[in-house]
Amino acid sequence: MMIKAYSPLFLLLIFSCCVVNTKAQELHKLILTVDIDSPNQQEKQSLSSESNTSFLIKSKGENFTVWANVGDSVLWKAKSSDKSTDPINIIGVHYVSGPRIFTSNTLTGDGTITATIVRGGEEDYVYDLLYTIGSDPEIYTITAAIKTKFSN
């Protein structure tokens, strides 16, 4: 009989721990805006996001740096800074330095890329974002970073 009395209490305790320790994961939509007249000049490109993403560094000419947590997802997409109809295609995210926060050092896509942060680190995760313009085969690069909380 004693086991039956503790069962609801035990279940309530387990449920409480799960609810208290669970944090909603965020989707960080990072939008690269490209000046197609100067696609090789990082200072003429910019990254923006929706309101749920905090930029630590957003100055042109520096590595754009955003804040994210382990478990969050990042979506990279791009657009032209003018009325051009040429699509800007995100084709890769390549690891440069810092902790390896994604499951792979190279993420690939065909227009957009989405990845989930699986671990954090003390240093910034620095990466190159690779993109193309329209049907032009030339690949352009912008360097950016993600700051995460350290976790094992």
PyMOL commands that set and color helices and strands:
alter all, ss='L'
color gray80, all
select helices_A, chain A and resi 2-21+42-44
alter helices_A, ss='H'
color red, helices_A
select strands_A, chain A and resi 27-34+46-49+54-57+64-67+73-80+88-97+106-111+113-116+125-133+140-147
alter strands_A, ss='S'
color yellow, strands_A
deselect
rebuild
show_as cartoon
